[in-house]
Amino acid sequence: MTKKLVETEEKNFAGQLTELEQITRWFEGTDVSVEEALQKFERGLGLAKELQEYLASVEQRVVDMKKKFTT
């Protein structure tokens, strides 16, 4: 994986995490409409899934590196 691709993935991860945090803060507000809440909840679920997938891929890369250097 190239350095530029890794940097792009990290920026994307950070941006998605920030957006998910913003959605969470929005839900903590007092003026929440049901329709908007459903849209934000759906977006939040999608972001959470993407973030989990990215973290799983990073974890797999670490496992692969450890295998490479310990054998």
C-alpha positions as CSV (number, residue, x, y, z in Angstrom):
1,M,0.0,0.0,0.0
2,T,1.4,3.4,-1.0
3,K,2.0,6.1,1.5
4,K,-0.4,8.4,-0.3
5,L,-3.2,5.8,-0.1
6,V,-2.6,5.2,3.6
7,E,-2.7,9.0,4.2
8,T,-6.0,9.2,2.3
9,E,-7.5,6.3,4.2
10,E,-6.4,7.9,7.5
11,K,-8.0,11.2,6.6
12,N,-11.1,9.5,5.4
13,F,-11.3,7.5,8.7
14,A,-10.8,10.7,10.7
15,G,-13.5,12.5,8.7
16,Q,-15.9,9.7,9.2
17,L,-15.2,9.5,12.9
18,T,-15.8,13.2,13.2
19,E,-19.1,13.0,11.3
20,L,-20.2,10.2,13.6
21,E,-19.3,12.2,16.7
22,Q,-21.3,15.2,15.3
23,I,-24.3,12.9,14.7
24,T,-24.0,11.6,18.3
25,R,-23.9,15.2,19.7
26,W,-26.9,16.1,17.5
27,F,-28.9,13.3,19.2
28,E,-28.0,14.7,22.6
29,G,-29.8,18.0,21.7
30,T,-33.4,18.7,22.8
31,D,-35.0,19.6,19.4
32,V,-34.9,16.3,17.5
33,S,-37.4,15.6,14.7
34,V,-38.3,12.0,14.1
35,E,-37.7,12.1,10.3
36,E,-34.3,13.8,10.6
37,A,-33.4,11.5,13.5
38,L,-34.1,8.4,11.2
39,Q,-31.9,9.9,8.5
40,K,-29.1,10.7,10.9
41,F,-29.4,7.3,12.6
42,E,-29.1,5.5,9.2
43,R,-26.1,7.6,8.3
44,G,-24.5,6.9,11.7
45,L,-25.0,3.1,11.2
46,G,-23.4,3.3,7.8
47,L,-20.4,5.3,9.2
48,A,-20.0,2.9,12.1
49,K,-19.9,-0.1,9.7
50,E,-17.3,1.6,7.5
51,L,-15.2,2.5,10.5
52,Q,-15.4,-1.1,11.8
53,E,-14.4,-2.5,8.4
54,Y,-11.4,-0.1,8.2
55,L,-10.2,-1.0,11.7
56,A,-10.6,-4.7,10.9
57,S,-8.4,-4.2,7.8
58,V,-5.8,-2.3,9.9
59,E,-5.8,-5.1,12.4
60,Q,-5.3,-7.7,9.7
61,R,-2.4,-5.8,8.3
62,V,-0.8,-5.8,11.8
63,V,-1.3,-9.5,12.2
64,D,0.2,-10.1,8.7
65,M,3.2,-7.9,9.6
66,K,3.7,-9.7,12.9
67,K,3.7,-13.1,11.1
68,K,6.1,-11.8,8.5
69,F,8.7,-10.6,11.1
70,T,8.3,-13.5,13.5
71,T,8.8,-16.4,11.1
